[in-house]
Amino acid sequence: MRLVAEEGYEAFTIARLASELGYAVGALYRYFKGKDAILAALEMRVVEQLRRDFAEGEQRVATHPSHAKLDPGAHALVGALVAIGAYESLGRRRPTHAKLLATSLGDPRELLADEVLAAGILPPLQGLLGHVASKLEAAAKHGVLRAGRSDERALLVWAATQGVLTIRKLGRIREDFANAELYQSMVTSLALGWGADSERFADLLSRANGIVELLSLENGGQVAEA
């Protein structure tokens, strides 16, 4: 994971990995068919950690004292925002995980074969999107958002978040590209376009941001509670 994140996909070879680990090259081929299989397994580990982040966020939404009086629609929308925020904040919380995931999702090149994506990372990613979609659907059902296709909305907000993360890479050249408010503005614009009330949404987004800040952080390879 470190090789890919720090040196790029090209630097990641079976021979290099075996050398770093002190293993014989043949030993790695006993467990993985090749480079793609290892990268896919690492990405599955990142997605699984995201799934746990989603579950932790869901638990915090359900048990936070200040959310007890929220109506079901508002509660659902906070849940959606926490899940989206967990993905957006991955680079701050687990930078190596974020860089690895960006290797395949953010790079325009086809680094992994279609069959590897279809059988590996795509299904669990669709599961995470389904979680967001179900929350958006519930928010619309209870009138917090206007009725609409929740699956399409989940895909759109994920794509927009991915775009914001890509733009941030240019923050070293243009400071405004690294503006932390871009993500907040993007989520707000989408929600208002889907019929959310501006003042109410600002409150719900603030609540969600607070929960995201409490999600587990990775510090020196150890996951600790913030």
N, C-alpha and C positions, 0 to 999 in steps of 0.2 A: 504494500500500500504506500509506503514511504517512497519507494523508487519511482512509482508512477506519479505521485503527487509532486515530488521535488524535481524529478529529472525528465518527466514526460513518458509517453507511451513507447517511443522508440528506444529509450534507455532500458526498458523493461524486457528482458529476454530470459529464457530458461537458464541459459548459462550464467548470466549475471546474477540471477536470483540464487542459483545453486552456490555460486561463489560467496555471496553475501551471507548465506546461511551455513556455509561450511559443509554442504551436502554434495554428493555425486549427482551429476545431471540425471543419470538414469533413475535415481531415487525419486525425483519429482515426477517423472513420467509414469511411475507406478500408481500415482494418485490422480494425475491430470493428463488429458490428452495433449495439451499444448498451452501456449500463451493465452489464447482466447479463453480457454476453460478456467485458468487461474484468475484472469481479470473478471470474468463473469461471476466467479465464486466470491471475489472480494466485493464486487458491486452488490451481490445478494446480501452480504454481511452489512453493508451500509444501509440498504433498504430495510433490512430487518431492524436495525437500530432506529431508523425513522419510524417504523411501525411501533416500536416501544415508546418512542417520544410521543407519538400520537396517543397511545394508550395512557401515558402519564398525563398528558395535557387533558384528555377526556376526564380522567379521575379528578384532576384539580378543578376543572370546571364544575364537576358534579358536587364537590365537597367544599368549595370556597364559600365562606359565610356570607360574603357580600352579594353572592349570586342567588341566594335562597329566594328572593322576592322577584326574580326575573320571570317573565312569562315564558312559556315553552318556545315561542318563536325566537325571542331574544336569546334565550339559553342556547338554542341550536346554532344561531349565527355566531355567538361567541365561540362555540365549539369548532365551527368551520374556520374562523379566524385564527384560533390557536393552532390548528393543524397546518394551515398555510404558513403561519408565522414560524412553526417548528422547522419547516423546510427552508424558509427564507433565512433563518438564523443559523443554519447548519454550519456555514462558513466561520461564524464567530464561536460557536460552541465546539465544533469538531472539524477544524480546518482540513485535516488530512482526509477525512471522509468526504467533505465537500469537493475537494480537488479531484478525488478519484471519481466521484459521480459525474463531475463536470467533464471528465476526460471523454466519456462516451456520449453524454447528453448535450454538452455544449460545443463539442468539436464537430464541424460540418462534415468531416471525413467519416466514412463508414469503417469504424475501427473494429467492430464486432460483426460477425456474420449474422444474417437475418435469423437463421435457425437458432443461433445462440441467444439472441435477444428474445425471440418468441418463446423459447423454452425456459429461459432464465429470468432476467430482470423484469421483463414486461408484465407478466401476470401479477407479481406483488406490487408493482407500481400502479397498475390498474386498480388493485385493491385499495391502495391509499387514496387514489382519486375517487373511488367509490365511497370512501368514508366522508370525504369533503362533500361529494354530491348529495349524500343522504342528509347531511346537516343543512345544506342549502335548500333541499327539498322541504325539510321540516320548517325552515324559516319562512319559505313561501306559503306553505300550507296554513301557517298561523298569521299570515298577513304582514310579516316584517319585511318581506321582499315581494315584488310582483311575481305572479306565476310565470314560469318559464322552464326550459329544459335544464334540469339540474346537472346532468352529465356534461352538457356543453359548457355550462358555466364553470364547473370544476376544472375542465380541460383548459378553458380560457384563462382562468386566474392562475393556473399552474404555468401556462405558457408565458403569461405576462410577468410572473415572478421570475421565471428563468431568464427572461429578457433583461430585467432589472439587474440580476446577478451578473449577467454577461457584461452589461454596461459598466458595472463597478470595476471590472478589470482595467478599465481605462482611467480610473480615478487617479492613478499616478501621473497622468498627463494633464487631465482636466479635473480640477477639484469638484466641479459641479456634478460630474459623472458619479462621484463617490458619495453624493449627498444622501444621507440616511433617510431623508424625507421622501425620496422618490418612491420607495416601496409603499409607504403610508398613503401617498397621494394616488398611487396606482390602485390600491385596494379600495380606497374611498371612491374613486371615480367609477370603478366597476359597480360597487354596491349602490351608489346613487343612480346609476344607469339602470339598475335592476329594481329601482323603486324604493330604496331605503330612505328613511327620514334622516336628514343630514345631522341634526343635533343628537338624535338617538344613536345613530351609527357611530358618531365620534365617541360617545360614552362606551359603547360596546367594544370598539376597537381598542380603547384605552384599557379596558378590563382584560381583553385578550393579550395585549402587549405585556401586561403585568404578569400573566400566567406564563407566557413564553420565557420571560426573564427568569422564572423559577425552575425551568426545565433543567435536567441534568447537564452538567458541564464536563468536558473532558480536560483533565489537567495532568500532563505528564504521562498520558496513557492510562490513567486511572479515572474512572467515572465517579464523580462525587456530587453530592447534593449541593446546590447553590444556597 
